[in-house]
Amino acid sequence: MEHIIKVEKIAQYNHLKGVETQQPLISVFDNSKTKALPNNCRMHFGFYAIFLKAEKCGELKYGRNNYDYDDGTMVFIAPGQVIEIKNEEDYQPTGLALLFHPDLIKGTTLGKQMSQYSFFSYDSHEALHLSVKEQQVIKDLFYKLEYELSQSIDKHSKSIVINTIELLLNYCVRFYDRQFITRENINTDILSKFENLLNDYFLSENTQDIGLPSVGYFADILNLSPNYFGDLIKKETGKTAQDHIQLKLINLAKERIFDTDKSISQIAFELGFKYPQHFNRMFKKNTGCTPIEYRSLN
């Protein structure tokens, strides 16, 4: 049975990898010079971790399709997340690793905006796949961090380290944007499936049984994490997945309001709202008038 290893501190992870701890809140190292992690276990992280794999990643599953990647791959892990470790017996890790504790960035601008880096909540099959040039940009930033951590600490050390981490993350945002573009055909297919799923949801009795659909509901059917799915839809259409759901709701509501045999409350329940007042509030916010006013105007 798999057991969970809790690594709350950077030093604990460094110990498992055979890496010297230079700073308690941050660690940068070359994975090829470390030990492999314990096999067949699950690891609970108490800090942020960014890994750049140096060699061919092999076959990765993306959605329901498989792809081979020859370039480097970046994986992002946030505090509280759990990863499964299943390696071959003679597995030797490669690439670079950056670990940093939330306490390092607490109270800083970066600490306040970490939630905008949604790729920390992507699944492993939604990893970032870099070109050779992109890899070099990321490697240079890893090396700058490694250099800074090897120097004597002065009043500039913390700000330089945090600014470098922020720059690295911002480059990753840019590279993910490029990845969304290069996967345009795949993304268009996902968008088409989302639209079909949205139509099917409201034609079925799901609204009666489950209620209003969530972004997570559709992401799960499409085998994507909610954050990746949401970012993909936003990049493709300029609107969030939640915006698409709400737009569908409004259009359906407008159609059904014309059926004067049904009360507004009945229409609200049919669309999945538990309380008619929530439906009234959403409708007015999007159209500028209440359902009853809309019915009388038309």
C-alpha positions as CSV (number, residue, x, y, z in Angstrom):
1,M,0.0,0.0,0.0
2,E,1.4,3.5,-0.9
3,H,2.3,5.6,2.0
4,I,2.4,9.4,2.1
5,I,5.6,11.2,3.0
6,K,5.0,14.7,4.3
7,V,7.7,17.2,3.4
8,E,6.8,20.5,5.1
9,K,10.4,21.9,5.1
10,I,12.9,22.4,2.4
11,A,15.5,20.6,4.5
12,Q,13.4,17.5,4.6
13,Y,13.3,17.2,0.8
14,N,17.0,18.1,0.5
15,H,17.7,15.2,3.0
16,L,15.7,12.7,0.8
17,K,17.7,13.9,-2.2
18,G,21.1,14.0,-0.5
19,V,21.4,17.8,-1.1
20,E,23.0,20.2,1.3
21,T,20.7,22.8,2.7
22,Q,22.2,26.3,2.2
23,Q,19.1,28.3,3.1
24,P,16.1,27.0,5.0
25,L,13.5,28.7,2.8
26,I,14.9,28.0,-0.7
27,S,16.9,25.4,-2.6
28,V,18.2,25.2,-6.1
29,F,20.0,22.1,-7.4
30,D,21.0,19.9,-10.3
31,N,18.9,16.7,-10.1
32,S,21.5,14.7,-12.0
33,K,23.8,15.0,-8.9
34,T,21.1,13.8,-6.4
35,K,19.5,10.6,-5.2
36,A,16.2,9.4,-6.6
37,L,13.2,9.9,-4.3
38,P,11.7,6.8,-2.5
39,N,9.7,4.8,-5.0
40,N,6.0,3.8,-4.9
41,C,4.9,6.5,-2.5
42,R,3.0,9.7,-2.4
43,M,4.6,12.9,-1.3
44,H,2.7,15.9,0.3
45,F,4.5,19.2,-0.3
46,G,4.5,22.1,2.1
47,F,6.3,24.4,-0.3
48,Y,6.5,25.4,-4.0
49,A,8.5,23.3,-6.3
50,I,9.5,23.9,-9.9
51,F,11.2,21.1,-11.9
52,L,12.9,21.4,-15.3
53,K,13.5,17.9,-16.8
54,A,16.6,17.8,-19.0
55,E,16.0,14.8,-21.1
56,K,13.3,13.3,-23.3
57,C,10.1,13.0,-21.3
58,G,8.8,10.0,-23.2
59,E,5.1,9.5,-23.9
60,L,2.8,11.9,-22.1
61,K,-0.9,11.8,-22.1
62,Y,-2.6,15.1,-23.0
63,G,-6.4,14.9,-22.7
64,R,-7.3,11.6,-24.4
65,N,-4.3,11.8,-26.8
66,N,-0.6,10.8,-26.4
67,Y,2.3,13.0,-27.5
68,D,6.0,12.5,-27.6
69,Y,8.1,15.4,-26.4
70,D,11.9,15.7,-27.2
71,D,12.3,19.1,-25.4
72,G,12.5,19.9,-21.7
73,T,9.4,19.8,-19.5
74,M,8.5,22.0,-16.6
75,V,6.3,20.8,-13.8
76,F,5.0,23.1,-11.0
77,I,3.8,22.0,-7.5
78,A,2.2,24.2,-4.9
79,P,2.0,23.8,-1.1
80,G,-0.7,21.2,-0.1
81,Q,-0.4,19.2,-3.3
82,V,0.4,15.5,-3.4
83,I,2.4,13.8,-6.2
84,E,2.8,10.1,-6.8
85,I,6.3,8.7,-7.3
86,K,6.7,5.6,-9.5
87,N,10.1,5.2,-11.0
88,E,12.1,2.4,-12.6
89,E,14.5,0.7,-10.3
90,D,17.6,2.2,-12.0
91,Y,16.0,5.6,-12.5
92,Q,18.4,8.6,-12.3
93,P,16.7,12.0,-12.0
94,T,17.8,14.8,-14.4
95,G,17.3,18.5,-14.9
96,L,17.1,21.3,-12.4
97,A,14.9,21.9,-9.4
98,L,13.8,25.0,-7.5
99,L,12.1,24.8,-4.1
100,F,10.9,27.8,-2.1
101,H,8.8,28.0,1.0
102,P,5.7,30.4,1.2
103,D,7.4,32.1,4.1
104,L,10.1,33.3,1.7
105,I,7.7,35.5,-0.2
106,K,5.2,36.3,2.6
107,G,4.4,40.0,2.6
108,T,6.0,40.6,-0.8
109,T,4.4,41.6,-4.0
110,L,5.1,38.2,-5.4
111,G,3.5,36.6,-2.4
112,K,0.3,38.6,-3.0
113,Q,0.1,37.6,-6.7
114,M,1.0,33.9,-6.5
115,S,-2.6,32.9,-7.2
116,Q,-2.3,34.4,-10.7
117,Y,0.2,31.7,-11.7
118,S,-2.6,29.2,-12.3
119,F,-0.2,26.6,-13.7
120,F,0.7,25.5,-10.2
121,S,-2.7,23.8,-10.2
122,Y,-2.3,22.1,-13.6
123,D,-2.2,18.3,-13.8
124,S,1.1,16.6,-14.7
125,H,-0.2,15.9,-18.3
126,E,-0.6,19.7,-18.7
127,A,3.1,20.3,-18.0
128,L,5.0,23.1,-19.9
129,H,7.0,21.8,-22.9
130,L,9.9,24.1,-23.8
131,S,11.8,24.7,-27.0
132,V,15.6,24.7,-26.8
133,K,15.8,28.5,-26.6
134,E,13.1,28.6,-23.9
135,Q,15.0,26.0,-21.9
136,Q,18.1,28.2,-22.0
137,V,16.2,31.2,-20.7
138,I,14.9,29.1,-17.7
139,K,18.3,27.5,-17.1
140,D,19.9,30.9,-16.9
141,L,17.5,32.0,-14.2
142,F,18.1,28.8,-12.3
143,Y,21.8,29.5,-12.5
144,K,21.4,33.1,-11.3
145,L,19.4,31.8,-8.3
146,E,22.1,29.2,-7.6
147,Y,24.8,31.9,-7.8
148,E,23.0,34.3,-5.5
149,L,22.4,31.6,-2.9
150,S,26.2,30.8,-2.9
151,Q,27.1,34.4,-2.0
152,S,27.3,35.9,1.4
153,I,23.9,37.3,2.5
154,D,23.5,41.1,2.4
155,K,20.6,43.6,2.4
156,H,20.0,43.0,-1.4
157,S,20.0,39.1,-1.3
158,K,16.3,38.6,-0.6
159,S,15.0,41.1,-3.1
160,I,17.3,39.7,-5.9
161,V,16.2,36.1,-5.2
162,I,12.5,37.0,-5.1
163,N,12.7,39.2,-8.2
164,T,14.5,36.4,-10.0
165,I,11.8,33.9,-9.0
166,E,9.1,36.3,-10.2
167,L,10.9,36.8,-13.5
168,L,11.1,33.0,-14.0
169,L,7.4,32.6,-13.3
170,N,6.5,35.4,-15.7
171,Y,8.6,33.8,-18.5
172,C,6.6,30.6,-17.8
173,V,3.3,32.5,-18.3
174,R,4.7,33.6,-21.7
175,F,5.7,30.1,-22.6
176,Y,2.4,28.7,-21.6
177,D,0.7,31.3,-23.8
178,R,2.9,30.1,-26.7
179,Q,2.0,26.4,-25.9
180,F,-1.7,27.3,-26.1
181,I,-1.2,28.8,-29.5
182,T,0.9,25.9,-30.8
183,R,-1.9,23.5,-29.7
184,E,-4.5,25.5,-31.5
185,N,-6.1,22.5,-33.3
186,I,-6.3,20.5,-30.0
187,N,-7.7,23.6,-28.2
188,T,-10.3,24.1,-30.9
189,D,-11.4,20.5,-30.5
190,I,-11.7,21.0,-26.7
191,L,-13.7,24.2,-27.2
192,S,-16.1,22.4,-29.6
193,K,-16.5,19.6,-27.1
194,F,-17.2,22.1,-24.3
195,E,-19.9,23.8,-26.3
196,N,-21.5,20.4,-27.1
197,L,-21.3,19.3,-23.5
198,L,-22.9,22.6,-22.4
199,N,-25.8,22.1,-24.8
200,D,-26.3,18.5,-23.8
201,Y,-26.3,19.5,-20.1
202,F,-29.2,21.8,-20.4
203,L,-31.1,19.4,-22.7
204,S,-30.8,16.6,-20.1
205,E,-32.3,16.4,-16.6
206,N,-28.9,17.3,-15.1
207,T,-30.1,20.7,-14.1
208,Q,-32.9,19.1,-12.0
209,D,-30.6,16.5,-10.4
210,I,-27.3,18.3,-10.1
211,G,-28.2,22.0,-10.4
212,L,-26.1,24.7,-12.2
213,P,-23.0,23.3,-13.9
214,S,-19.5,24.2,-12.7
215,V,-16.3,24.8,-14.6
216,G,-14.9,21.8,-12.8
217,Y,-17.7,19.6,-14.0
218,F,-16.8,20.1,-17.7
219,A,-13.1,20.1,-17.0
220,D,-13.4,16.6,-15.4
221,I,-15.3,15.2,-18.4
222,L,-12.6,16.6,-20.7
223,N,-9.9,15.1,-18.5
224,L,-8.3,18.5,-17.7
225,S,-7.7,20.3,-14.4
226,P,-10.2,23.2,-13.9
227,N,-7.4,25.8,-14.0
228,Y,-5.9,24.6,-17.3
229,F,-9.3,24.2,-18.8
230,G,-10.3,27.7,-17.7
231,D,-7.0,29.2,-19.0
232,L,-7.4,27.4,-22.3
233,I,-11.0,28.7,-22.9
234,K,-9.9,32.2,-21.9
235,K,-7.0,32.2,-24.4
236,E,-9.1,30.8,-27.2
237,T,-12.2,33.0,-26.8
238,G,-11.3,35.9,-24.6
239,K,-14.0,34.9,-22.1
240,T,-13.8,32.6,-19.1
241,A,-15.4,29.2,-19.0
242,Q,-17.8,30.6,-16.3
243,D,-18.7,33.4,-18.7
244,H,-19.7,30.8,-21.4
245,I,-21.8,28.9,-18.8
246,Q,-23.5,32.1,-17.8
247,L,-24.1,33.3,-21.4
248,K,-25.7,29.9,-22.1
249,L,-27.9,30.3,-19.1
250,I,-29.0,33.8,-20.1
251,N,-29.9,32.8,-23.6
252,L,-31.9,29.8,-22.4
253,A,-33.6,32.0,-19.8
254,K,-34.6,34.5,-22.5
255,E,-36.2,31.8,-24.6
256,R,-38.1,30.2,-21.7
257,I,-39.4,33.5,-20.3
258,F,-41.5,33.8,-23.4
259,D,-43.4,30.7,-22.3
260,T,-46.1,32.4,-20.2
261,D,-47.5,29.1,-19.1
262,K,-44.5,28.8,-16.7
263,S,-43.8,31.0,-13.7
264,I,-40.4,32.7,-13.3
265,S,-39.8,30.5,-10.3
266,Q,-40.5,27.3,-12.4
267,I,-38.1,28.5,-15.1
268,A,-35.4,29.2,-12.5
269,F,-35.7,25.6,-11.1
270,E,-35.6,24.1,-14.6
271,L,-32.4,25.9,-15.3
272,G,-30.8,24.6,-12.1
273,F,-31.2,27.4,-9.6
274,K,-32.1,26.4,-6.1
275,Y,-33.6,29.8,-5.3
276,P,-35.5,32.0,-7.7
277,Q,-34.0,35.2,-6.2
278,H,-30.6,34.0,-7.3
279,F,-31.9,33.6,-10.9
280,N,-33.5,37.0,-10.8
281,R,-30.3,38.6,-9.5
282,M,-28.1,37.0,-12.2
283,F,-30.6,37.8,-15.0
284,K,-30.8,41.5,-14.0
285,K,-27.1,41.8,-13.7
286,N,-26.6,40.5,-17.3
287,T,-29.6,42.1,-19.0
288,G,-30.4,45.2,-17.0
289,C,-34.0,44.1,-16.1
290,T,-35.7,41.4,-14.1
291,P,-37.2,38.3,-15.7
292,I,-40.7,39.7,-15.2
293,E,-39.7,43.1,-16.8
294,Y,-38.1,41.3,-19.7
295,R,-41.3,39.2,-20.3
296,S,-43.5,42.3,-20.2
297,L,-41.1,44.2,-22.6
298,N,-41.2,41.4,-25.1
